[in-house]
Amino acid sequence: MDAFLRRLVPDELWELFQRVVPPAPTRPQGGGRRRVDDRTILAAIVYVATTGCAWRQLPPVFGASW
């Protein structure tokens, strides 16, 4: 994982996050869009919350779509 993303979501925060968020469901039929890594999305949420930027203005490093 990129150092920038790891700085936004340190291991301690990631461990807390994993305790309260259920695992992603699997799609029995398959298909659909490929999921972005949960830790990367959490980093994007932290980035938006701390910088005040709009979700649509996220840098491409997060790989999130709006």
C-alpha positions in Angstrom: 0.0 0.0 0.0 1.2 3.5 -0.8 2.8 5.4 2.1 0.3 8.2 1.7 -2.6 5.9 2.2 -1.0 4.2 5.1 -0.4 7.6 6.8 -4.1 8.3 6.5 -5.1 4.9 7.8 -2.5 3.7 10.3 -2.6 0.0 11.4 -4.3 0.9 14.7 -7.2 2.7 12.9 -7.5 -0.2 10.4 -7.8 -2.7 13.2 -10.6 -0.7 14.9 -12.4 -0.4 11.5 -12.3 -4.1 10.9 -13.9 -4.8 14.3 -17.0 -2.8 13.5 -17.5 -3.2 9.8 -18.8 -6.5 8.5 -17.0 -8.3 5.7 -18.1 -7.5 2.1 -20.8 -9.9 0.8 -20.0 -12.1 -2.1 -22.1 -12.0 -5.2 -23.3 -15.5 -6.0 -23.9 -14.5 -9.7 -20.5 -12.8 -10.0 -20.0 -10.0 -12.4 -20.4 -6.3 -11.6 -17.6 -3.8 -10.8 -14.5 -4.9 -9.1 -14.5 -3.6 -5.5 -11.8 -1.1 -4.4 -9.9 -2.3 -1.3 -11.8 -1.3 1.9 -8.6 0.2 3.5 -8.2 2.5 0.4 -11.9 3.6 0.7 -11.4 4.3 4.4 -8.4 6.4 3.5 -10.5 8.3 0.9 -13.2 9.0 3.6 -10.5 10.3 6.0 -9.0 12.4 3.3 -12.4 14.0 2.4 -13.2 14.6 6.1 -9.9 16.2 6.9 -9.4 18.3 3.8 -12.9 19.3 3.1 -12.6 18.5 -0.6 -15.6 17.1 -2.5 -15.8 13.4 -3.2 -15.6 14.1 -6.9 -12.3 15.9 -6.5 -10.4 13.0 -4.9 -7.0 12.3 -6.3 -6.9 9.2 -8.6 -4.6 7.4 -6.1 -7.8 6.4 -4.2 -9.4 4.6 -7.1 -12.8 5.6 -5.9 -15.6 6.5 -8.2 -18.4 8.9 -7.5 
